[in-house]
């Protein structure tokens, strides 16, 4: 058995133990830096490299070699080719090369009833043509645009998958698959009504918002389902709008369908990882109600309180502030990692991840060396 295969087996077992409520041999570690960071770290142009993916294999090789991690680092779900072919307005590339999500409105307030009656039909017939300019026009033109975009996306994902397979074979990462979905309320906000729109709707038509979340729930379940649910696969769900809601609106409009989504995925044997964005401290009692061993990666909040309230039932992650990597000394960065290990590792159910992803490599900044030091420290010292 090669060293890489042995490492993969060891890491897979760590995550099987973690996801099933057992205590792994050590704390699993994931590098929070993204593909954007990796490209900059390799000294390449961000725009050019995302349009010419053949440049990325040496980028990933250097990235995987230089940073300690148990999971494949630097993945990306937003490659520009198919977005541009579709005339995308909700996902665009900035002049600096970063993929961004502007505030967009795909569904008008007066179209709620149409959406509630048939979400899928409304998305296809009304929302997509509003958000993607190439879906406007004659059916033949639309079909050709969709075919070209799907081919580009398929080719891009296949090429990136080939790179990932090579890196896994060389460096022995855990072999986990992931699906992506959203809480129904967040989906309504992100691509349909916008942050501003949904905030007004909560006050003007709460019943329609609630009905729309119920109507779209089956689509969110389908989107979050892996082809073969397993202990080593998970559904990733970034949570957006809850911290901006009043408690009563969260309880009535956000929580019911969000809870149903998590419970449905868990019943299918699917592990769920939540990215608990912003500050959810007032909702900890709600989070406790979710199925056992839900992974919760926190951005902000009190790690001691989270460990106390959730740590005996759920898997805790996050909290490490990536801003410290830019502003702190190497010792300060390592000390913060030790502090979080001391709080969150005892008793198990802890996965080391940062509070958010790192996308930008500051020129001449300390991020690289500080990140290497932190990952090395946790990798070598992360015991439960």
N, C-alpha and C positions, 0 to 999 in steps of 0.2 A: 504494500500500500504506500503510495507517495505521501510526502509530507502535506501537500495541499489537500488531498483527499482526507487524510487523517484530521486536518484542521477543520474541514467542512463538516465532517461527522461530529467532531467535538462541539463545534459551534451550533450545529443543528440541534444537538441534544440539549445544550444550554437553553435554547429558545423553546424547545418542547417542554422542558421543565418549567421555565418561566411562565409560559402561556397556560400550563395546566395547574398552576398553583404550587408547584414544588420549588425548592430552593436550588438554583443552579450552582455549579462548582465555583463560579465567580460572577460578578456583575457584567452583563453584556454591554458592549460599548458601540455606539454608532457615531460616525463622523458627520457633523451637521453641515459641512460645506457642500455646495451644490455643483452641478456641471458648470455653471457660470464661473464660479470660483476656480474650479479646476483648470478651465481654459486660460484664465488670467494667470494662474500660478505657473502654467507652462509657458507663459510669455507670448501667447497667440492673440490675435484679434478676435474679439467676442462675436462681432457680426459675421465675419468671414467664416469662422469655425462652425457656426450654427447652420450656415448655408452649405458648407462643404464638410459633411460628417466624416469623410475619409481622413481628416486631420485629427480625429479624436482618439484613435487607439493609443498613440504614444502619450497623449494627454492623460488618459486614464491609467496607463501603465505607471507613469511617474507619480500620479496622485495616489494610487493604491500602494505603491512602494514606500512613499514618504510619510504616510499618516496611518497610525494604528487604528484599526476598526474591525469589528466582527461582521459587519454587514456591508454589502456593496455600496460604495459612496458615490455621491455626485449625480444621482439620476435626474432626469428631466422629463416632464410630461408636456412641455410646450416647445416644440420645434416649429420654426416659423413657416416652413414651406406650405403645409396644407392650409394654414390660416390665411396666408396671402392669396392662395389660389381660390379661396372661398370669399375673398373680399371681407375679411373679418373686421368688425368694429369692437367686439368685446375683448378680444385678445389681439394685441398689436405689439410690434417690436419698436422700442424707442430708438432714438438716434444713437444712443450709447450701446445698444445691442441687448438690453434687458427686455424680456417679454413682460408686458404690463396689461392690467385689466382696468380700463377706464370705467367710469360710471356710465352705464347704458340702461336704456329702457326697451325691453322687448315686448312687454305686455302693457297695454293702456288700461287705466282704471275701469273704463267702461266695458272692457273685454273679460272681466272676471267670470261672468256667467258662462261665456263661451269656453273659457279654460276649464271651469269646474265641470261642465257637461262632458268634455272630452279632452283631457290634457294633451294626449299624444297628437291628436288631430290639430289642436290649436298650435302646438309647437311647430309641427310640420308646415301648416298652411299659413300661419300668421306671424309667428315669432321668428323663425329662422330667416325668412325673407327680409325681415326688418333688421336683423342683426348682421346678416351676411349678404353683401350686395350681389354676389354671383347667383343667389337664389331668386333673383328677380329676372323676369324675361320669359321667353318661350320655353316650353318643356324640354326641347332638345338641347338648348343652351344650358339649362339648369342641370340636366342629366350629365352633360359633358363636364361641367365644372365639378360636379360631385365625384364623377369617376376619376378625374385627374387628381383631386384632393385626396381621395381615398387611396389611390395608388401611391401618391407621395408619402402619405402617412404610414401606409403599410411598409413601404420600402425603408423609410427612416427608422421605424420601430424594429424592423428585422435587422438592420445594420447595427443599431445600438444593442440589440439583443445578442448579436454575434460578439461584439466587444465585451459585453457583460459575461458571456460564457467563457471567453478567453481569460478574463481577469479572475473569475471564480476558479478556473482550472489552475491558474498560476498562484493565486494567493489564498485560496481556501476559505472564501467567505461563506456564511450561512446562505442556504439556497431558499429564500423566502419569496413568495409571490405576493402581489398586492393588487387590490382593486380600489377604486376611488368613487365615493359618492358624497352626498351632502344631506344634512338635515333638511326636511321639506321646507321649513321656513327660510333657511339660508338660501336654498335654491330659488325660492320666490324672490328673494332680495338681490342675489348676485347677478342673475342674467335676465330676470323678467321685469321686476318693478324698480330696481335700484335701491340703494340705501335711503335716499331721500323719499322715494315713492312709497316703500314699504313702511317707513316711519310714519308717514301721513295716513296710510291705509289702516294701520293699527288703531287709530283714533276714529277714522271716518267709517270704515266698513270692517270691523273686526270679525263679523260672521262670515264674510266672503273670504277673508284671509284664512280663517280656520277651515272652511270648506275647501279652499284651494290646496292647503297643505294635506288634507285628507285625500284629495283627488290625485295628487302627484306622488303620494307615498309609494304605491306599487312600482312606479318608474324608478324611484330612488333605491328601492330594494333590488330591483333587477340590475341597476347600474353598479351596485355594490357587491354583487355576487360573483365570486370566482368560479370558473368552469368546474373546478374540483375542490370544493372547500376542504381545508385540512388544518391540522394544528400548526403547520409551518406557513400558512397563508393568512393574510389579514386584510380587512377592509379599512382603508384610511379615510377618516372623516374630519375635515377642518371645520371648526365651529366658529361662526362669525358674529351673529347678531345678538345673541343672548345678553351680553353685558350692557348693551345699549337699550334694553327693554326694562320697563317697570316690572316689579315682581309679579303683579297680577296679570300682566300681558304675557310674561314668560310662562306662567302657570297655565294660562288658557290657550295660548296660540303657539308657543314654541315647543313646550315639553311633551304634550300628548303624542304627536306624530314622531318626534325625535325618539322618544322611548320605544314606541312601536317598531321603529326602524331597527334599533339596536337589538331588541328582543327577537325580532324576526330573523335577523342575520345570525344571532347566537343559536336559535333553534335549528338553523340549517347547519350548525357545526362550524360557523365562521367566526374567527377571532376578530375583534374590532379594536382599532387604535384611533382614539380621539385626539385631535390637536386642540387643546382647550385654550383657545386664543383669548388674550386680554385677561381680565380678572373675573374669575367665577367663584370667588370665595363665598358669596351669598347663596350659591346654588349647590354647595357640597352635599347637603342632605338629599337633594334630587339625584346627584350623581351616584350616591351610595346605592340607590334603588336599581341601578342598571345591572345586567347579568354579571355574575362573578367572573373575575379575571378580564374585565374590560381594561384595555390599556389606555391610560390617560396621561398625555404629554402636556404639562402645564407651561404656559408662558409666564404668567405672573402669579403672585399670591404668597401665602405663608406655607412653606414646605412642612414645617412642624405640625401645623394644623391639618394639612392634607394627609400626612402620614398617620396622624392620630385618628382621623375620621374615616379614611378610605383605605389605608394601607393593609388592613387585615382581610380585605375582600378583593381589592382591585390592584392592578399593576401601575405603579407610579413612575413617571418619567418627566423629563424637562427640567425647568427651573434654572438651569445654568445660564447666566446672562452673557450672551455673545458680545454685548457691548464692552464687557470687561476685558475681552481679548484685545480690544483696540486701545483701551485707556489704562489698563493695569500693567504692573510688572509681571514677569514670569512667575515669581513667587506668589504674588497676590492671586494670580489665576489658578495656580495649583492649590493654594490654600482654600479657595472657594470650592474647588472640586472635592477636596477633603471634607470640608464642612457639609456639603450635600451628601456625601457618602455616609458620614457619621449620622446624619438625620434620617436618610431614606433607605439605606441598605439593611439595617438590622431587621431580622425577621423575614427577609426575602421580598419578592414582588417589586423589584426595582430594576429599571433598565436605564443606563446612562445615555441621555440625549440632551442637547442644549435646549434653551427655551424657544428657539426658532432656527431657521436655516440661515446659513451665511452665503450670500450671493456675490458680495463685492469684495475684492481684494484691494485694500487701500495701498496706494503707492508708498513704498518705504515705511509702511506701518508695521507694528509688532504682531499682527494677527497670526501670521504663519508660525512663527516660533512659539508663540503662546499656545496656539491650538495644538501643535505637536507635543508640547510639554504636558498639557492637560490630558490629551488622549493617552499618552504614554503612562502618566501617573495612574489614571483610572484603570487602564488595562493591566498594570502590574500590581495595583494595590486594592482593586475593587473586590473586596471579600464581604460576605454577608455576616 
